[in-house]
């Protein structure tokens, strides 16, 4: 702790509020990213099912999810724009010196953002104006633009972690930029696919969790069954894939950012036969308090054998590595992410076993309780993933080339603290408005479904939708009287 205090004493006073402001806005924005990246695909999957099988319930779900997708995108515009400005306002040292090298990623993300806005508008407009399959095929590029946006952001972030594609002149400024190398850095592939699959997992489990809550409340109609099954199946299939991708990403960090890996795993001295600590706290003398110690496991996970040599934090000077507090934060975030991922594999196996054995959903209420919280757990892992990535890289904003303290703005600390307070108030209002709109839509949909059930009729997917199944049938069985068929978005 004494070493940490000494390092903090040598940093600019505006560094802490600048980091807190960036951390708050990034942590807020990242909660929306899974739905921007993955919800278009899940919606189109349901839309395709509705058209292919002439399924009114599937089309109803797709229509409603598209409305939620549009509201989420509008909120994402606000939070994403704030982040874009903060890069230049809070970290002018980095953007001024390195912007020409890695700025292409932000440009790609901006173009993807623009195209996604256009395609969402066309998709919403098309429910009333276009022929069924024309409407669907015009929306097919929408998930691709979402993946393109993720490509741009991860390209920029992976460059900050493993910078390359440039040379330095006598003044230390980057020259001879190679754009291809700057985009496709050594860690880009592992980080990109790990991030993308995490977004699909999170969106799938969150959407399914909404209908799991309805299922637990007794709404056992086909609306809730289908609304749960499609997104949960997507997430369940990808869960073991994500576990393998996460292992690959961690191993990439081991090879390309050994000191960061040492912080994530609380490895103090370079050695072989290194134990794995689950949780625990690193002390300034290198000892670890608490946690579960598993002998030799860290070396085995890193190189598949106990004799694997793992670099320790003391391999570099204290000023060039995370502090003990930062290392502990990164370690806990990493362990929480791995623990939740392991539990989700068990949940996915439970689901898969029941589907293969009985061709039906699990019957246990505990399964649906777990499914209801899986989405929230995934949001926690998304936050933990970014904490591991960013805190573990400290003190570098550009790994081994620029420290965070060198990039920070010269704006006074008082002004930054005031800005943080304003941003927090604005974000509370923005997210509150988002929840209010979504809940209002849910109420309207529930009342509409209750009215249909009471009348004993099954109209088209929405009253203003010009196509879809027109008559009642087994695919659109109304809910029993007294039950709400539309209790979820």
HUURNOR-V732152 format. One record per residue. N is the residue number from 1. SS is DSSP state (helix for helix, strand for strand, loop for the rest). PHI is phi in radians with two decimals (none if undefined). OMEGA is omega as a letter, one per 30 degrees, with the letter a starting at -180 (none if undefined). Layout:
[[N | SS | PHI | OMEGA] [N | SS | PHI | OMEGA]]
This chain:
[[1 | loop | none | l] [2 | helix | -1.12 | l] [3 | helix | -1.12 | l] [4 | helix | -1.10 | l] [5 | helix | -1.09 | l] [6 | helix | -1.15 | l] [7 | helix | -1.16 | l] [8 | helix | -1.14 | a] [9 | helix | -1.16 | a] [10 | loop | -1.62 | a] [11 | loop | -1.76 | l] [12 | loop | -1.08 | a] [13 | loop | -1.13 | a] [14 | helix | -1.42 | a] [15 | helix | -1.15 | a] [16 | helix | -1.10 | l] [17 | helix | -1.12 | l] [18 | helix | -1.14 | l] [19 | helix | -1.19 | l] [20 | helix | -1.13 | l] [21 | helix | -1.13 | l] [22 | helix | -1.14 | a] [23 | helix | -1.13 | a] [24 | helix | -1.15 | a] [25 | helix | -1.18 | l] [26 | helix | -1.19 | l] [27 | helix | -1.12 | l] [28 | helix | -1.28 | a] [29 | helix | -1.16 | a] [30 | helix | -1.14 | l] [31 | helix | -1.19 | a] [32 | helix | -1.59 | a] [33 | helix | -1.05 | l] [34 | helix | -0.98 | a] [35 | helix | -1.34 | l] [36 | helix | -1.20 | a] [37 | helix | -1.45 | a] [38 | helix | -1.89 | a] [39 | helix | -1.07 | l] [40 | helix | -0.99 | l] [41 | helix | -1.13 | a] [42 | helix | -1.12 | l] [43 | helix | -1.13 | l] [44 | helix | -1.17 | l] [45 | helix | -1.08 | l] [46 | helix | -1.19 | l] [47 | helix | -1.08 | l] [48 | helix | -1.07 | l] [49 | helix | -1.07 | a] [50 | helix | -1.11 | l] [51 | helix | -1.27 | a] [52 | helix | -1.14 | a] [53 | loop | -1.85 | a] [54 | loop | 0.95 | a] [55 | loop | -1.86 | a] [56 | helix | -1.14 | a] [57 | helix | -1.15 | l] [58 | helix | -1.10 | l] [59 | helix | -1.17 | l] [60 | helix | -1.08 | l] [61 | helix | -1.09 | l] [62 | helix | -1.07 | l] [63 | helix | -1.08 | a] [64 | helix | -1.22 | l] [65 | helix | -1.12 | l] [66 | helix | -1.13 | l] [67 | helix | -1.17 | l] [68 | helix | -1.10 | l] [69 | helix | -1.04 | a] [70 | helix | -1.18 | l] [71 | helix | -1.13 | l] [72 | helix | -1.06 | a] [73 | helix | -1.11 | l] [74 | helix | -1.08 | l] [75 | helix | -1.19 | l] [76 | helix | -1.10 | l] [77 | helix | -1.04 | a] [78 | helix | -1.14 | a] [79 | helix | -1.20 | l] [80 | helix | -1.21 | l] [81 | helix | -1.15 | l] [82 | helix | -1.05 | l] [83 | helix | -1.07 | a] [84 | helix | -1.06 | l] [85 | helix | -1.18 | a] [86 | helix | -1.15 | l] [87 | helix | -1.00 | a] [88 | helix | -1.39 | a] [89 | helix | -1.37 | a] [90 | helix | -1.60 | a] [91 | loop | -2.24 | a] [92 | helix | -1.13 | l] [93 | helix | -1.09 | l] [94 | helix | -1.25 | a] [95 | helix | -1.15 | a] [96 | helix | -1.19 | a] [97 | helix | -1.60 | a] [98 | helix | -1.95 | a] [99 | helix | -1.00 | a] [100 | helix | -1.18 | a] [101 | helix | -1.51 | a] [102 | helix | -1.95 | a] [103 | helix | -1.17 | l] [104 | helix | -1.03 | l] [105 | helix | -1.03 | l] [106 | helix | -1.18 | l] [107 | helix | -1.14 | l] [108 | helix | -1.07 | a] [109 | helix | -1.11 | a] [110 | helix | -1.15 | l] [111 | helix | -1.13 | l] [112 | helix | -1.11 | l] [113 | helix | -1.07 | l] [114 | helix | -1.11 | a] [115 | helix | -1.11 | l] [116 | helix | -1.12 | l] [117 | helix | -1.07 | l] [118 | helix | -1.12 | a] [119 | helix | -1.18 | l] [120 | helix | -1.12 | l] [121 | helix | -1.09 | l] [122 | helix | -1.12 | a] [123 | helix | -1.12 | l] [124 | helix | -1.13 | l] [125 | helix | -1.10 | a] [126 | helix | -1.17 | l] [127 | helix | -1.04 | a] [128 | helix | -1.81 | a] [129 | helix | -2.09 | a] [130 | loop | -1.84 | l] [131 | loop | -1.19 | a] [132 | helix | -0.90 | a] [133 | helix | -1.28 | l] [134 | helix | -1.08 | l] [135 | helix | -1.03 | a] [136 | helix | -1.12 | a] [137 | helix | -1.19 | l] [138 | helix | -1.17 | a] [139 | helix | -1.59 | a] [140 | loop | -1.01 | l] [141 | helix | -1.18 | a] [142 | helix | -1.04 | l] [143 | helix | -1.08 | l] [144 | helix | -1.18 | l] [145 | helix | -1.16 | l] [146 | helix | -1.11 | l] [147 | helix | -1.17 | l] [148 | helix | -1.16 | l] [149 | helix | -1.08 | l] [150 | helix | -1.10 | l] [151 | helix | -0.99 | a] [152 | helix | -1.11 | a] [153 | helix | -1.17 | a] [154 | helix | -1.20 | l] [155 | helix | -1.05 | l] [156 | helix | -1.15 | a] [157 | helix | -1.20 | l] [158 | helix | -1.16 | l] [159 | helix | -1.16 | l] [160 | helix | -1.08 | l] [161 | helix | -1.48 | l] [162 | loop | -2.36 | a] [163 | loop | -1.18 | l] [164 | loop | -2.79 | l] [165 | loop | 1.56 | a] [166 | loop | -2.76 | l] [167 | strand | -2.16 | a] [168 | strand | -1.95 | l] [169 | loop | -1.47 | a] [170 | loop | -1.13 | l] [171 | loop | -1.53 | a] [172 | loop | 1.47 | l] [173 | loop | -1.60 | a] [174 | strand | -1.24 | l] [175 | strand | -2.42 | l] [176 | loop | 0.91 | a] [177 | loop | -1.28 | l] [178 | loop | -1.87 | a] [179 | helix | -1.08 | a] [180 | helix | -1.07 | l] [181 | helix | -1.19 | l] [182 | helix | -1.18 | l] [183 | helix | -1.44 | a] [184 | loop | -1.67 | a] [185 | loop | -1.40 | a] [186 | loop | -1.03 | a] [187 | loop | -1.82 | a] [188 | helix | -1.07 | a] [189 | helix | -1.03 | a] [190 | helix | -1.12 | a] [191 | helix | -1.22 | a] [192 | helix | -1.14 | a] [193 | helix | -1.21 | l] [194 | helix | -1.09 | l] [195 | helix | -1.20 | a] [196 | helix | -1.08 | a] [197 | helix | -1.12 | l] [198 | helix | -1.08 | l] [199 | helix | -1.15 | l] [200 | helix | -1.17 | l] [201 | helix | -1.03 | a] [202 | helix | -1.11 | l] [203 | helix | -1.07 | l] [204 | helix | -1.09 | a] [205 | helix | -1.24 | l] [206 | helix | -1.16 | a] [207 | helix | -1.09 | l] [208 | helix | -1.09 | a] [209 | helix | -1.10 | l] [210 | helix | -1.06 | a] [211 | helix | -1.36 | l] [212 | helix | -1.13 | l] [213 | helix | -1.10 | l] [214 | helix | -1.06 | l] [215 | helix | -1.11 | l] [216 | helix | -1.16 | l] [217 | loop | -1.51 | l] [218 | loop | 1.70 | l] [219 | loop | -1.55 | a] [220 | loop | -1.76 | a] [221 | loop | -1.37 | a] [222 | helix | -1.20 | l] [223 | helix | -0.99 | a] [224 | helix | -1.29 | l] [225 | helix | -1.09 | a] [226 | helix | -1.23 | l] [227 | helix | -1.09 | l] [228 | helix | -1.46 | a] [229 | helix | -1.16 | a] [230 | helix | -1.13 | l] [231 | helix | -1.16 | a] [232 | helix | -1.21 | l] [233 | helix | -1.11 | l] [234 | helix | -1.01 | a] [235 | helix | -1.16 | a] [236 | helix | -1.13 | l] [237 | helix | -1.13 | a] [238 | helix | -1.45 | a] [239 | helix | -1.06 | l] [240 | helix | -1.16 | l] [241 | helix | -1.08 | a] [242 | helix | -1.13 | l] [243 | helix | -1.09 | l] [244 | helix | -1.18 | l] [245 | helix | -1.15 | l] [246 | helix | -1.11 | l] [247 | helix | -1.11 | l] [248 | helix | -1.12 | l] [249 | helix | -1.14 | l] [250 | helix | -1.12 | l] [251 | helix | -1.21 | l] [252 | helix | -1.13 | l] [253 | helix | -1.11 | l] [254 | helix | -1.01 | a] [255 | helix | -1.45 | a] [256 | helix | -1.75 | l] [257 | loop | -2.36 | a] [258 | helix | -1.06 | a] [259 | helix | -1.23 | l] [260 | helix | -1.10 | l] [261 | helix | -1.07 | l] [262 | helix | -1.08 | l] [263 | helix | -1.17 | l] [264 | helix | -1.08 | a] [265 | helix | -1.86 | l] [266 | loop | 0.98 | l] [267 | loop | -1.67 | a] [268 | loop | -1.51 | a] [269 | loop | -2.06 | l] [270 | loop | -1.11 | a] [271 | strand | -2.91 | l] [272 | loop | -1.84 | l] [273 | loop | 0.92 | a] [274 | loop | -1.36 | l] [275 | loop | -1.34 | l] [276 | strand | -1.75 | l] [277 | strand | -1.92 | l] [278 | strand | -1.55 | a] [279 | loop | 1.13 | a] [280 | loop | 1.57 | a] [281 | strand | -2.31 | l] [282 | strand | -1.44 | l] [283 | loop | -1.73 | a] [284 | loop | -1.16 | l] [285 | loop | -1.62 | l] [286 | loop | 1.65 | l] [287 | loop | -1.38 | a] [288 | strand | -2.14 | a] [289 | strand | -1.73 | l] [290 | loop | 1.28 | l] [291 | loop | 1.45 | l] [292 | strand | -1.84 | a] [293 | strand | -1.64 | l] [294 | strand | -2.06 | a] [295 | loop | -0.99 | l] [296 | loop | 1.17 | a] [297 | helix | -1.17 | a] [298 | helix | -1.10 | l] [299 | helix | -1.12 | l] [300 | helix | -1.16 | a] [301 | helix | -1.16 | a] [302 | helix | -1.32 | a] [303 | helix | -2.34 | l] [304 | loop | 1.21 | l] [305 | loop | -2.71 | a] [306 | loop | -1.08 | a] [307 | loop | -1.43 | l] [308 | loop | -1.09 | a] [309 | loop | -1.52 | a] [310 | strand | -1.90 | l] [311 | loop | -1.19 | l] [312 | loop | -1.75 | l] [313 | helix | -1.10 | a] [314 | helix | -1.32 | l] [315 | helix | -1.25 | l] [316 | loop | -2.23 | l] [317 | loop | -1.06 | a] [318 | helix | -1.02 | a] [319 | helix | -1.25 | a] [320 | helix | -1.88 | a] [321 | loop | -2.43 | l] [322 | loop | -1.10 | l] [323 | loop | -1.20 | a] [324 | helix | -1.10 | l] [325 | helix | -1.20 | l] [326 | helix | -1.10 | l] [327 | helix | -1.09 | l] [328 | helix | -1.13 | l] [329 | helix | -1.08 | l] [330 | helix | -1.09 | a] [331 | helix | -1.13 | l] [332 | helix | -1.13 | l] [333 | helix | -1.07 | l] [334 | helix | -1.13 | a] [335 | helix | -1.19 | l] [336 | helix | -1.10 | l] [337 | helix | -1.07 | a] [338 | helix | -1.17 | a] [339 | helix | -1.11 | l] [340 | helix | -1.12 | l] [341 | helix | -1.04 | l] [342 | helix | -1.16 | l] [343 | helix | -1.16 | l] [344 | helix | -1.17 | l] [345 | helix | -1.08 | l] [346 | helix | -1.08 | l] [347 | helix | -1.13 | l] [348 | helix | -1.14 | l] [349 | helix | -1.16 | l] [350 | helix | -1.02 | l] [351 | helix | -1.10 | a] [352 | helix | -1.11 | l] [353 | helix | -1.08 | a] [354 | helix | -1.20 | l] [355 | helix | -1.20 | a] [356 | helix | -1.32 | a] [357 | helix | -1.43 | a] [358 | helix | -2.04 | a] [359 | loop | 0.97 | a] [360 | loop | -2.61 | l] [361 | loop | -1.26 | l] [362 | loop | -1.00 | a] [363 | loop | -1.70 | a] [364 | loop | -1.29 | l] [365 | helix | -1.15 | l] [366 | helix | -1.14 | l] [367 | helix | -1.07 | a] [368 | helix | -1.25 | l] [369 | helix | -1.12 | l] [370 | helix | -1.13 | l] [371 | helix | -1.11 | a] [372 | helix | -1.16 | a] [373 | helix | -1.69 | a] [374 | helix | -1.10 | l] [375 | helix | -1.11 | l] [376 | helix | -1.10 | l] [377 | helix | -1.07 | l] [378 | helix | -1.15 | l] [379 | helix | -1.07 | l] [380 | helix | -1.11 | a] [381 | helix | -1.16 | l] [382 | helix | -1.09 | l] [383 | helix | -1.07 | a] [384 | helix | -1.12 | l] [385 | helix | -1.08 | l] [386 | helix | -1.27 | l] [387 | helix | -1.08 | l] [388 | helix | -1.05 | a] [389 | helix | -1.14 | a] [390 | helix | -1.50 | a] [391 | helix | -1.23 | a] [392 | loop | -1.13 | a] [393 | loop | -1.43 | a] [394 | loop | -1.00 | g] [395 | loop | -1.59 | a] [396 | strand | -1.66 | l] [397 | strand | -1.65 | l] [398 | strand | -2.10 | a] [399 | loop | -0.93 | l] [400 | loop | 1.18 | l] [401 | loop | -2.19 | l] [402 | strand | -2.65 | l] [403 | strand | -1.45 | l] [404 | helix | -1.06 | a] [405 | helix | -1.14 | l] [406 | helix | -1.41 | a] [407 | helix | -1.67 | a] [408 | loop | -1.21 | l] [409 | loop | -1.16 | l] [410 | loop | -1.57 | l] [411 | loop | -1.03 | a] [412 | loop | -1.07 | a] [413 | helix | -1.08 | a] [414 | helix | -1.05 | l] [415 | helix | -1.14 | a] [416 | helix | -1.21 | l] [417 | helix | -1.13 | l] [418 | helix | -1.12 | l] [419 | helix | -1.09 | l] [420 | helix | -1.07 | l] [421 | helix | -1.08 | l] [422 | helix | -1.14 | a] [423 | helix | -1.08 | l] [424 | helix | -1.09 | l] [425 | helix | -1.12 | l] [426 | helix | -1.13 | a] [427 | helix | -1.18 | l] [428 | helix | -1.06 | l] [429 | helix | -1.15 | a] [430 | helix | -1.14 | a] [431 | helix | -1.21 | l] [432 | helix | -1.12 | l] [433 | helix | -1.12 | l] [434 | helix | -1.05 | l] [435 | helix | -1.13 | l] [436 | helix | -1.10 | a] [437 | helix | -1.14 | a] [438 | helix | -1.10 | l] [439 | helix | -1.15 | l] [440 | helix | -1.13 | l] [441 | helix | -1.12 | l] [442 | helix | -1.06 | l] [443 | helix | -1.10 | l] [444 | helix | -1.10 | l] [445 | helix | -1.16 | a] [446 | helix | -1.13 | l] [447 | helix | -1.09 | l] [448 | helix | -1.11 | a] [449 | helix | -1.22 | l] [450 | helix | -1.14 | l] [451 | helix | -1.13 | l] [452 | helix | -1.15 | a] [453 | helix | -1.13 | a] [454 | helix | -1.15 | a] [455 | helix | -1.40 | a] [456 | loop | 1.24 | a] [457 | loop | -2.07 | l] [458 | loop | -2.25 | l] [459 | loop | -1.32 | l] [460 | loop | -1.00 | a] [461 | loop | -0.85 | l] [462 | loop | -2.48 | a] [463 | loop | -1.10 | a] [464 | loop | -1.82 | l] [465 | loop | -1.69 | a] [466 | loop | -1.40 | a] [467 | loop | -2.44 | a] [468 | loop | 2.26 | l] [469 | loop | -1.01 | a] [470 | loop | -1.79 | a] [471 | loop | -2.11 | l] [472 | loop | -1.23 | l] [473 | loop | -3.03 | a] [474 | helix | -1.15 | a] [475 | helix | -1.42 | a] [476 | helix | -2.44 | a] [477 | loop | -1.20 | a] [478 | loop | -1.19 | l] [479 | loop | -1.26 | l] [480 | loop | -1.08 | l] [481 | loop | -0.97 | a] [482 | loop | 1.58 | l] [483 | loop | -1.84 | l] [484 | loop | -1.64 | a] [485 | loop | -1.47 | a] [486 | loop | -2.04 | a] [487 | loop | -1.39 | l] [488 | loop | -2.47 | a] [489 | loop | -1.34 | none]]
